[in-house]
Amino acid sequence: MWNYGDWGWMNFGMHGLGMIAFWGVILFALIALLWSFQIQKKTATSTMKETPLEILRTRYAKGEINSDQFKAMQAELQDNGSD
């Protein structure tokens, strides 16, 4: 028969703390891993370069330039692209 005396609660307490610490480390590692994947995904999409024509279309869509300016710049881009 096991006789823990007055120290039985402490034995369980240390075991419980160890399990909490173990699962805490596992959870932390999982969250850190998922977070790093999100950061890599964001930087991969933000580093893709837009072509000058895409930038021009975006500026036209935002209303930064009018139709005449868009056509003139588009023609200039196409002329420069054929050099």
The first five atom37 places (N, CA, C, CB, O) and aatype in JSON, in Angstrom:
{
  "aatype": [12, 17, 2, 18, 7, 3, 17, 7, 17, 12, 2, 13, 7, 12, 8, 7, 10, 7, 12, 9, 0, 13, 17, 7, 19, 9, 10, 13, 0, 10, 9, 0, 10, 10, 17, 15, 13, 5, 9, 5, 11, 11, 16, 0, 16, 15, 16, 12, 11, 6, 16, 14, 10, 6, 9, 10, 1, 16, 1, 18, 0, 11, 7, 6, 9, 2, 15, 3, 5, 13, 11, 0, 12, 5, 0, 6, 10, 5, 3, 2, 7, 15, 3],
  "atom_mask": [
    [1, 1, 1, 1, 1],
    [1, 1, 1, 1, 1],
    [1, 1, 1, 1, 1],
    [1, 1, 1, 1, 1],
    [1, 1, 1, 0, 1],
    [1, 1, 1, 1, 1],
    [1, 1, 1, 1, 1],
    [1, 1, 1, 0, 1],
    [1, 1, 1, 1, 1],
    [1, 1, 1, 1, 1],
    [1, 1, 1, 1, 1],
    [1, 1, 1, 1, 1],
    [1, 1, 1, 0, 1],
    [1, 1, 1, 1, 1],
    [1, 1, 1, 1, 1],
    [1, 1, 1, 0, 1],
    [1, 1, 1, 1, 1],
    [1, 1, 1, 0, 1],
    [1, 1, 1, 1, 1],
    [1, 1, 1, 1, 1],
    [1, 1, 1, 1, 1],
    [1, 1, 1, 1, 1],
    [1, 1, 1, 1, 1],
    [1, 1, 1, 0, 1],
    [1, 1, 1, 1, 1],
    [1, 1, 1, 1, 1],
    [1, 1, 1, 1, 1],
    [1, 1, 1, 1, 1],
    [1, 1, 1, 1, 1],
    [1, 1, 1, 1, 1],
    [1, 1, 1, 1, 1],
    [1, 1, 1, 1, 1],
    [1, 1, 1, 1, 1],
    [1, 1, 1, 1, 1],
    [1, 1, 1, 1, 1],
    [1, 1, 1, 1, 1],
    [1, 1, 1, 1, 1],
    [1, 1, 1, 1, 1],
    [1, 1, 1, 1, 1],
    [1, 1, 1, 1, 1],
    [1, 1, 1, 1, 1],
    [1, 1, 1, 1, 1],
    [1, 1, 1, 1, 1],
    [1, 1, 1, 1, 1],
    [1, 1, 1, 1, 1],
    [1, 1, 1, 1, 1],
    [1, 1, 1, 1, 1],
    [1, 1, 1, 1, 1],
    [1, 1, 1, 1, 1],
    [1, 1, 1, 1, 1],
    [1, 1, 1, 1, 1],
    [1, 1, 1, 1, 1],
    [1, 1, 1, 1, 1],
    [1, 1, 1, 1, 1],
    [1, 1, 1, 1, 1],
    [1, 1, 1, 1, 1],
    [1, 1, 1, 1, 1],
    [1, 1, 1, 1, 1],
    [1, 1, 1, 1, 1],
    [1, 1, 1, 1, 1],
    [1, 1, 1, 1, 1],
    [1, 1, 1, 1, 1],
    [1, 1, 1, 0, 1],
    [1, 1, 1, 1, 1],
    [1, 1, 1, 1, 1],
    [1, 1, 1, 1, 1],
    [1, 1, 1, 1, 1],
    [1, 1, 1, 1, 1],
    [1, 1, 1, 1, 1],
    [1, 1, 1, 1, 1],
    [1, 1, 1, 1, 1],
    [1, 1, 1, 1, 1],
    [1, 1, 1, 1, 1],
    [1, 1, 1, 1, 1],
    [1, 1, 1, 1, 1],
    [1, 1, 1, 1, 1],
    [1, 1, 1, 1, 1],
    [1, 1, 1, 1, 1],
    [1, 1, 1, 1, 1],
    [1, 1, 1, 1, 1],
    [1, 1, 1, 0, 1],
    [1, 1, 1, 1, 1],
    [1, 1, 1, 1, 1]
  ],
  "atom_positions": [
    [[0.84, -1.16, 0.0], [0.0, 0.0, 0.0], [0.9, 1.24, 0.0], [-0.97, -0.01, 1.22], [1.89, 1.33, 0.73]],
    [[0.51, 2.2, -0.85], [1.29, 3.42, -0.96], [0.86, 4.41, 0.09], [1.16, 4.04, -2.36], [-0.34, 4.64, 0.3]],
    [[1.82, 4.99, 0.75], [1.51, 5.97, 1.79], [2.23, 7.26, 1.44], [1.93, 5.44, 3.2], [3.43, 7.4, 1.69]],
    [[1.49, 8.21, 0.87], [2.09, 9.49, 0.49], [2.11, 10.47, 1.65], [1.34, 10.09, -0.68], [2.85, 11.45, 1.62]],
    [[1.32, 10.23, 2.62], [1.29, 11.13, 3.76], [0.76, 12.5, 3.36], [0.0, 0.0, 0.0], [-0.21, 12.6, 2.6]],
    [[1.39, 13.52, 3.86], [0.96, 14.89, 3.57], [1.51, 15.43, 2.25], [1.37, 15.81, 4.7], [1.13, 16.52, 1.84]],
    [[2.4, 14.69, 1.59], [3.03, 15.18, 0.37], [2.31, 14.71, -0.9], [4.46, 14.74, 0.33], [2.77, 15.01, -2.0]],
    [[1.23, 14.01, -0.78], [0.51, 13.49, -1.95], [0.0, 14.59, -2.86], [0.0, 0.0, 0.0], [0.06, 14.47, -4.08]],
    [[-0.51, 15.65, -2.28], [-1.04, 16.74, -3.1], [0.06, 17.43, -3.89], [-1.77, 17.76, -2.23], [-0.18, 17.9, -5.0]],
    [[1.26, 17.48, -3.31], [2.37, 18.14, -3.99], [2.84, 17.32, -5.19], [3.54, 18.38, -3.02], [3.21, 17.88, -6.22]],
    [[2.84, 16.02, -5.05], [3.23, 15.15, -6.15], [2.3, 15.34, -7.34], [3.23, 13.68, -5.69], [2.74, 15.47, -8.48]],
    [[1.01, 15.37, -7.06], [0.03, 15.6, -8.13], [0.2, 17.0, -8.7], [-1.41, 15.4, -7.61], [0.08, 17.21, -9.91]],
    [[0.47, 17.98, -7.82], [0.62, 19.35, -8.27], [1.79, 19.53, -9.2], [0.0, 0.0, 0.0], [1.67, 20.24, -10.2]],
    [[2.9, 18.92, -8.92], [4.06, 19.02, -9.8], [3.78, 18.35, -11.13], [5.3, 18.4, -9.14], [4.17, 18.86, -12.19]],
    [[3.12, 17.22, -11.09], [2.77, 16.52, -12.32], [1.83, 17.37, -13.17], [2.12, 15.16, -12.0], [1.98, 17.47, -14.39]],
    [[0.86, 17.98, -12.5], [-0.09, 18.84, -13.21], [0.58, 20.05, -13.82], [0.0, 0.0, 0.0], [0.27, 20.43, -14.95]],
    [[1.5, 20.66, -13.1], [2.23, 21.81, -13.63], [3.09, 21.41, -14.82], [3.1, 22.45, -12.54], [3.22, 22.15, -15.79]],
    [[3.68, 20.23, -14.72], [4.5, 19.75, -15.83], [3.68, 19.54, -17.09], [0.0, 0.0, 0.0], [4.11, 19.88, -18.19]],
    [[2.47, 18.99, -16.92], [1.6, 18.78, -18.07], [1.13, 20.12, -18.66], [0.39, 17.93, -17.67], [1.05, 20.28, -19.88]],
    [[0.82, 21.06, -17.79], [0.41, 22.39, -18.27], [1.56, 23.03, -19.04], [-0.02, 23.3, -17.08], [1.35, 23.61, -20.11]],
    [[2.76, 22.94, -18.51], [3.92, 23.5, -19.2], [4.16, 22.8, -20.53], [5.18, 23.39, -18.31], [4.45, 23.46, -21.53]],
    [[4.04, 21.49, -20.57], [4.24, 20.73, -21.81], [3.25, 21.17, -22.89], [4.1, 19.22, -21.55], [3.65, 21.48, -24.01]],
    [[1.97, 21.19, -22.55], [0.96, 21.58, -23.53], [1.07, 23.07, -23.88], [-0.45, 21.27, -23.01], [0.73, 23.48, -24.99]],
    [[1.52, 23.87, -22.95], [1.74, 25.29, -23.24], [2.83, 25.48, -24.28], [0.0, 0.0, 0.0], [2.7, 26.3, -25.19]],
    [[3.92, 24.71, -24.15], [5.01, 24.79, -25.13], [4.53, 24.3, -26.49], [6.23, 23.95, -24.67], [4.84, 24.91, -27.52]],
    [[3.76, 23.21, -26.51], [3.23, 22.68, -27.78], [2.31, 23.71, -28.44], [2.46, 21.36, -27.54], [2.42, 23.96, -29.64]],
    [[1.43, 24.31, -27.66], [0.51, 25.31, -28.19], [1.27, 26.54, -28.71], [-0.49, 25.73, -27.12], [0.95, 27.06, -29.78]],
    [[2.25, 26.99, -27.95], [3.06, 28.13, -28.37], [3.78, 27.84, -29.68], [4.08, 28.49, -27.28], [3.81, 28.69, -30.58]],
    [[4.35, 26.65, -29.81], [5.06, 26.28, -31.04], [4.12, 26.24, -32.22], [5.76, 24.93, -30.87], [4.48, 26.67, -33.32]],
    [[2.93, 25.72, -32.02], [1.94, 25.65, -33.1], [1.51, 27.04, -33.55], [0.72, 24.84, -32.65], [1.41, 27.31, -34.75]],
    [[1.25, 27.92, -32.6], [0.85, 29.29, -32.93], [1.99, 30.01, -33.65], [0.44, 30.07, -31.66], [1.75, 30.73, -34.62]],
    [[3.22, 29.84, -33.17], [4.37, 30.49, -33.81], [4.56, 29.98, -35.24], [5.65, 30.24, -32.99], [4.89, 30.75, -36.13]],
    [[4.35, 28.7, -35.45], [4.48, 28.12, -36.79], [3.43, 28.68, -37.74], [4.37, 26.6, -36.72], [3.75, 29.08, -38.86]],
    [[2.19, 28.72, -37.3], [1.12, 29.27, -38.14], [1.34, 30.75, -38.42], [-0.25, 29.06, -37.47], [1.08, 31.23, -39.52]],
    [[1.81, 31.48, -37.43], [2.07, 32.9, -37.6], [3.18, 33.13, -38.62], [2.44, 33.54, -36.26], [3.08, 34.05, -39.44]],
    [[4.22, 32.32, -38.57], [5.32, 32.49, -39.51], [4.87, 32.18, -40.94], [6.5, 31.58, -39.13], [5.32, 32.82, -41.89]],
    [[3.97, 31.21, -41.1], [3.44, 30.92, -42.44], [2.62, 32.1, -42.96], [2.57, 29.65, -42.42], [2.68, 32.42, -44.14]],
    [[1.86, 32.75, -42.09], [1.08, 33.91, -42.51], [1.99, 35.05, -42.94], [0.17, 34.37, -41.37], [1.72, 35.72, -43.94]],
    [[3.07, 35.28, -42.2], [4.01, 36.35, -42.55], [4.67, 36.05, -43.89], [5.08, 36.51, -41.44], [4.81, 36.95, -44.71]],
    [[5.08, 34.8, -44.11], [5.71, 34.43, -45.38], [4.73, 34.62, -46.53], [6.21, 32.98, -45.33], [5.12, 35.06, -47.61]],
    [[3.47, 34.28, -46.3], [2.46, 34.42, -47.34], [2.24, 35.89, -47.7], [1.13, 33.78, -46.89], [2.13, 36.24, -48.88]],
    [[2.2, 36.74, -46.68], [2.0, 38.17, -46.93], [3.18, 38.77, -47.66], [1.77, 38.9, -45.62], [2.99, 39.55, -48.6]],
    [[4.4, 38.44, -47.27], [5.57, 39.02, -47.91], [5.73, 38.49, -49.33], [6.82, 38.73, -47.1], [6.23, 39.21, -50.19]],
    [[5.31, 37.27, -49.59], [5.41, 36.72, -50.94], [4.47, 37.45, -51.89], [5.1, 35.21, -50.94], [4.83, 37.71, -53.04]],
    [[3.27, 37.77, -51.43], [2.34, 38.47, -52.3], [2.67, 39.94, -52.42], [0.93, 38.31, -51.79], [2.39, 40.55, -53.46]],
    [[3.26, 40.54, -51.4], [3.57, 41.97, -51.47], [4.84, 42.25, -52.26], [3.71, 42.53, -50.07], [5.04, 43.39, -52.69]],
    [[5.69, 41.26, -52.47], [6.92, 41.5, -53.22], [6.76, 41.24, -54.71], [8.02, 40.63, -52.67], [7.71, 41.45, -55.47]],
    [[5.58, 40.8, -55.14], [5.36, 40.62, -56.57], [5.3, 42.0, -57.21], [4.04, 39.8, -56.85], [4.56, 42.88, -56.76]],
    [[6.08, 42.18, -58.26], [6.15, 43.5, -58.89], [5.06, 43.64, -59.94], [7.54, 43.72, -59.53], [4.76, 42.71, -60.69]],
    [[4.48, 44.82, -59.96], [3.47, 45.13, -60.96], [4.18, 45.66, -62.21], [2.44, 46.17, -60.42], [5.22, 46.31, -62.13]],
    [[3.6, 45.36, -63.33], [4.13, 45.91, -64.57], [3.7, 47.37, -64.68], [3.64, 45.08, -65.81], [2.73, 47.78, -64.04]],
    [[4.41, 48.16, -65.48], [4.01, 49.56, -65.64], [2.57, 49.72, -66.15], [4.95, 50.25, -66.6], [1.87, 50.65, -65.76]],
    [[2.14, 48.8, -67.0], [0.77, 48.87, -67.52], [-0.25, 48.6, -66.4], [0.58, 47.87, -68.67], [-1.3, 49.23, -66.36]],
    [[0.06, 47.66, -65.51], [-0.84, 47.39, -64.38], [-0.92, 48.59, -63.45], [-0.37, 46.16, -63.61], [-1.99, 48.92, -62.94]],
    [[0.21, 49.24, -63.24], [0.22, 50.45, -62.4], [-0.62, 51.54, -63.05], [1.66, 50.95, -62.17], [-1.38, 52.24, -62.38]],
    [[-0.48, 51.69, -64.37], [-1.25, 52.69, -65.1], [-2.75, 52.4, -65.0], [-0.82, 52.72, -66.57], [-3.55, 53.31, -64.79]],
    [[-3.12, 51.14, -65.16], [-4.54, 50.77, -65.05], [-5.07, 51.04, -63.64], [-4.73, 49.28, -65.41], [-6.21, 51.48, -63.48]],
    [[-4.26, 50.77, -62.64], [-4.67, 51.03, -61.26], [-4.88, 52.52, -61.03], [-3.63, 50.49, -60.28], [-5.86, 52.92, -60.4]],
    [[-3.97, 53.33, -61.54], [-4.11, 54.79, -61.39], [-5.37, 55.3, -62.09], [-2.87, 55.51, -61.94], [-6.05, 56.19, -61.59]],
    [[-5.67, 54.74, -63.26], [-6.87, 55.13, -64.0], [-8.12, 54.7, -63.22], [-6.88, 54.5, -65.43], [-9.08, 55.46, -63.12]],
    [[-8.1, 53.49, -62.68], [-9.24, 52.99, -61.92], [-9.48, 53.81, -60.65], [-9.04, 51.53, -61.55], [-10.62, 54.0, -60.25]],
    [[-8.41, 54.3, -60.03], [-8.55, 55.13, -58.83], [-8.98, 56.55, -59.15], [-7.25, 55.16, -58.07], [-9.36, 57.3, -58.25]],
    [[-8.93, 56.94, -60.42], [-9.31, 58.28, -60.81], [-8.17, 59.28, -60.72], [0.0, 0.0, 0.0], [-8.41, 60.49, -60.76]],
    [[-6.95, 58.79, -60.59], [-5.8, 59.69, -60.51], [-5.49, 60.33, -61.86], [-4.56, 58.93, -60.0], [-4.95, 61.43, -61.92]],
    [[-5.84, 59.65, -62.94], [-5.63, 60.18, -64.29], [-6.93, 60.02, -65.06], [-4.44, 59.45, -65.02], [-7.75, 59.16, -64.76]],
    [[-7.1, 60.89, -66.08], [-8.31, 60.78, -66.88], [-8.07, 59.9, -68.11], [-8.8, 62.19, -67.32], [-6.97, 59.38, -68.31]],
    [[-9.09, 59.75, -68.93], [-9.04, 58.85, -70.08], [-7.98, 59.27, -71.1], [-10.41, 58.79, -70.76], [-7.27, 58.43, -71.65]],
    [[-7.89, 60.57, -71.35], [-6.9, 61.05, -72.32], [-5.47, 60.78, -71.84], [-7.1, 62.56, -72.58], [-4.61, 60.36, -72.61]],
    [[-5.23, 61.04, -70.56], [-3.9, 60.77, -69.99], [-3.59, 59.28, -70.04], [-3.82, 61.29, -68.54], [-2.47, 58.88, -70.34]],
    [[-4.6, 58.46, -69.73], [-4.4, 57.01, -69.75], [-4.0, 56.55, -71.14], [-5.66, 56.29, -69.29], [-3.05, 55.78, -71.3]],
    [[-4.73, 57.0, -72.15], [-4.44, 56.57, -73.53], [-3.06, 57.03, -73.98], [-5.5, 57.12, -74.49], [-2.34, 56.28, -74.64]],
    [[-2.69, 58.26, -73.61], [-1.38, 58.78, -74.0], [-0.26, 57.99, -73.32], [-1.27, 60.27, -73.64], [0.73, 57.63, -73.95]],
    [[-0.42, 57.73, -72.04], [0.6, 56.98, -71.32], [0.67, 55.53, -71.79], [0.34, 57.03, -69.82], [1.75, 54.94, -71.86]],
    [[-0.49, 54.96, -72.09], [-0.52, 53.58, -72.58], [0.21, 53.48, -73.93], [-1.97, 53.09, -72.72], [0.96, 52.53, -74.16]],
    [[-0.03, 54.45, -74.81], [0.65, 54.46, -76.1], [2.15, 54.62, -75.92], [0.1, 55.59, -77.0], [2.94, 53.98, -76.61]],
    [[2.55, 55.48, -74.99], [3.98, 55.67, -74.73], [4.62, 54.39, -74.18], [4.18, 56.84, -73.74], [5.73, 54.04, -74.57]],
    [[3.92, 53.71, -73.29], [4.44, 52.44, -72.75], [4.59, 51.4, -73.85], [3.52, 51.91, -71.64], [5.57, 50.66, -73.89]],
    [[3.61, 51.33, -74.73], [3.66, 50.34, -75.81], [4.78, 50.69, -76.8], [2.3, 50.27, -76.54], [5.43, 49.8, -77.34]],
    [[4.99, 51.99, -77.03], [6.08, 52.4, -77.92], [7.43, 52.06, -77.31], [6.0, 53.91, -78.21], [8.33, 51.57, -78.0]],
    [[7.58, 52.33, -76.0], [8.84, 52.03, -75.32], [9.08, 50.53, -75.18], [8.86, 52.67, -73.96], [10.22, 50.08, -75.16]],
    [[8.01, 49.75, -75.07], [8.14, 48.32, -74.93], [8.58, 47.63, -76.2], [0.0, 0.0, 0.0], [9.11, 46.52, -76.15]],
    [[8.37, 48.27, -77.36], [8.75, 47.65, -78.63], [10.17, 47.97, -79.06], [7.8, 48.07, -79.7], [10.63, 47.48, -80.09]],
    [[10.89, 48.81, -78.27], [12.28, 49.17, -78.62], [13.22, 48.02, -78.49], [12.77, 50.29, -77.77], [14.41, 48.17, -78.75]]
  ]
}
